[in-house]
Amino acid sequence: MHLNDNDVQENKKIKTGFVALIGMPNVGKSSIINAMLEEKAVAVSHKPQTTRNAIRCIYTSDKEQIIFVDTPGVHTPEHNLGKYMLQEALDTLNQVDLICFVVDALSSKINEREEMILETLSSVTVPVILIINKIDKLKNIDLYDRVASLYCNRFCFKDVVPISALENINLKKLIEKISVFLPTQPYIYDKDMLMDVTERFLAAEIIREKILLHTEEEVPHSVAVLIEEFKNPDEYPELKVAKIRATIIVDRVGQRGIIIGKKGLKLKEIGCAARIDLVEKFGYPIYLELWVKVKPGWKKSVDELRRLGYSS
């Protein structure tokens, strides 16, 4: 593709770069990305460790292109999956242009996990800004000043931005603040791209999100989704309906029973919810087939993690 003079002039003014979001589970990192893109791009759940991969989501305007990397959390690994997630996070932090440390506006103290994150951030050379999310929940401004001081007394942030992803408060201001730290360079991705992942990955994430939302607490940390087959009408013109066959992998027999549910009702509920999002995401009718398999210790198996895409 050849650039014309207008394209060249435009690219000279664009702020483009990579931004990592890091913070405790449930502070709203994925919600921030979804709100900025005005579309559901990454899995959102009230349960921790929803994000397992450094997912690239792309915000593009006439002035900037911000490639958000929603990293797995920094934590003490307890198994090979945990080690993979930690390494993903650390690798990401050293390869971006800016790090955004996201905290909850209702925080009253810095907990052990956040201390670990701050310790990690002290060893990187990348600039870090503090995002205080969920300010819509604050009753008065004094509470905001208190939480801002709590973290700023612990780490020297380049800037502090109060926002509410849920209520769309200060998101434009956040984009402006982020742009300051990005290099001036051409767009890295096409302007209409929202995510740098495959359709199979998206389908697996959507299904896994529905499992997180519809099952009990003991299941999410021990569940993975493997897309066994993905055929859509774009690639297979003879098909009128896209066919997705996925295997849900769990650690224990009891977890399989929870996901399937009595007379298969829970699995049907998960499948129906996933299908709605899949149709919305891909734009064609979906035939979704779900199976549940028990693989004891899959989180500790390097070979199994590699097969599931969690290890190189």
N, C-alpha and C positions, 0 to 999 in steps of 0.2 A: 504494500500500500504506500503511495506517495503522498506526502503532506504538501498542501498548498501554502501560500504565504500566510493566509489567515490562521491555518492550523499551527504553523510555526510560532506566530505571534502569540496565539492563545496559550500554547504550551510553555512559553517563557514566563507566564504569570501564574501557573498552576502550582499549588502547594500539594505535594504528593508524598505519602510515606506510610510506614507501618506503625501501628499503635497497639500495645498490649494492655489488656484489662486484667487486673489481678485483685484479689480480695477474698474475704470469707465467703463460704457458700451462702447463697440466698441474700446477698447484699444488692442484687439486681444487675449483675454484669450483663447477662444475656438480655434482660429486659431493656437495658440501655441501647444495646445494638439493635434490637427489634424496633424500638421506638424511633431511633434515628433513621433506619432504613424504611420505616413505615410499613414494614412487612415482617412476618414471623420468619426469621432466618435461622435461629438456633433454639435448641430445646430449652424450655423453661419449666421448672418444677420447684416446689417448696422443699424438696429433699436434696441433701448435699451430694456433691460429686456428679451432678448432672452432665457436666462437660468433661469429656475424656480426651478430646483431641484439640489441638490448637487450630480452631476453625477460623478461616479467613472470610470475613464479611466486608463488603465494599460499599462505602458511602461516596457518592460522586455528585458534585455540583459543578457550576461553571468556574468556581474559584479553587476547589480542592478535590482531591481524591484521598480519602482516609481508609486504609485497609486495616480493619479491626481484627485483632487476634484474640479470641476468647479462650484463654489458656485454662488447662486443668489447674486446680488449686495447689499451692505449696503446702505440703504436709509430710509427716514422717511415714515413709512407705512400709506397709506390712506384708506385701507380696509383690510378685513381678509386675502385676498390673499397676500397683501403686508406684513402683520404681519407674515404670514407663511414663506414667502421668507426671511424676516429679521431673523427670528428665525433659519431657516435652515443655514444661513450664520454664525450666531454667534455660533451655536452649532458646526459647522464644524471647526471653527477657534480654538476652545478649545480642539479638539480631534486629531489634526494632529501633525506631527513631524516638519513640516516647513511651513511657509507662504511665498508666493511670491506675492509681491505687484507690479502689472503690470501697467506701465504708458506709455503714448505716447511720443515718442522722440521729437515731435513738441510742447509739452506743454510749455506754456510761464508763467503760474502761477498755483498755487494750488487752485482749485475751492472749493466751499462749500461742494460738495459731497466727494471730496478727503480729506478735513479736517475732515469730519465725519469718514471716513475710518481710517485715522491716529489716531484719538482720540480713536477709537475702538481698534486699534492695540496696543496702549500704555497700555491697560489694560490686555493684554494676556502675558503669560510667554513663548510662543512658539517663537523660533528665526524667524526673518523676513529678507528676502533679497529683493532687489529692482531689477526688470526687466524693462529695458527701451527698449520697442519694437518699431519697424518701423524705425530703424536707417538708412535704405536704403533711407529714404526720406530726410535725413540731407544733406545739401550742404557742410558743413565743420565740423571738429572735435570740433571747439569752441562751436558750438551749442549743441553738446553732453555734453561737460563739464558744460555748463550753466544749462541744465535740470537736470544733475546729482547733481549739487550743490544745486539746488532749493529744491530737496526732501531730500537730505542728511543733509541739514541745519535744516530741520524740524523734522527728525526722525533718530535714530541711527540704521542703517541697518547693518546686519552682513556681507553683501557683495553686490556688484552692478554688474549686468551683462547686457551689451548692446547686443541686438539681432534683427533679422528681421525674423519673422515667415514666411512671404511671400517669402522672398528670401533665406530662409534656412541659415541664417548667425548666427554663434556662438551657434547653438542649441546643438552641442556636448559639447561645453564648459559649457553651462547651465546645462546639465545633470551631468557633473563632479562636478560643484559647488553644485548642489542639493544633490548629493550623500554624500558629506562631512557631512551633517547634519542628515543623516539617520542612524538608528541603524543597527548593523550587526546581521542579523537573516535570517532564511530560507524564501523562496518565500511564500507569502501569497496566491497568486492565481496561477493557472496553467499557464505555460509559454505561451500558445497560446491564452489566454483570453485577449480581448481588452477592454471590458466593463463589469461592474458588474450590469447589468440591464436586464430586460426581453425583449423578442421580441416584446411584446405588447407596452412596453415603447418606444422602438426604433422606432416602426412604428408610434406611436403618435407624437414623436419628429420630424420625417422626414416630416410628413404631416403638422405639425405646422410651421416648417421652411419654407415650400413652401407657406403657407398662408402669412407669414411675407414678403416673397420676392415678392409676386404677388399682394398684396393689398395696399390700401392707409394707411396713417399714423394713422387714428382713429381706425383701426381695431385691431392691434396686442395686445394691452393691454387688450382687452376685448374678447379674443378668447381662447378656450381650445379645446382639441381633446380627445374624449373618444372612445377607441377601443371596439366596441360592440361584434365583432366576429373576431377570428383569427384562421384559420385552415390551416395547411400546410401539404404537402405530407409526411413529416417525421412522423407526429403524425397520419395522416389519409392516409394510403397507397392507398386507392381507389381514392384519388384526384391526378390529374395531374397538377393542378394549385392551388396555395395557394389562399385562399379567406380571404380578410380583409374588414370588414364593420366598418366604423368609422362615428361618429357624431361630427360635428364641432359646438361648442356652442359659441354663441355670446350674447352680452348684449341687443342690440337693433335691431328692424326690419330693419332699414337702413343699419346696418352692414351685415345683412343677404343678402340684395340686392347687396351689394358691392362684397361679396364673390361669390355669384351665378353668377352675371354679366348678361348682356343682352343675353337672350336666353340660359342661362346656360354656356356661353363660358368661363367665368372666373373660375368657378368651374371645368370645363373640363380641363382648362389650369393647375390649381393647381393639379388635379388628375394625369394628364399625367406626370408632373414634379416629383411628389411624387413616381409614379409607377416606373420610371426609377431608382431612388435611392433605392427603396425597392427591386427591382430585383437584383441590384448590391450588396446590403447588405445581402440578404438572400439566393441568389443563385438559385432561382426557379421562374417560371412565376407567376405573381401576377394578380388576379382579384380584383380590388379595387373599393369599393362602398362607396361614400361619401354622407352624408346628413347634412343639416345645420338646427339647431334649435335655437330659441330665448329663452333665460332664463334670464329675467331681474334681475340684482343684484346678479348674480351667484358668483361674487368675494367677496360678503359680507356674503354669506350663508355658515356657517360652515358645514352643512350637504352636500351641493353641492360640496364644496371643498374636503371633505372627499371622496365622490363618485368619484371625478376626480383624487384622489391620491395626492392632495396637502396638506393634513392634516391627522394626525394620529388619 
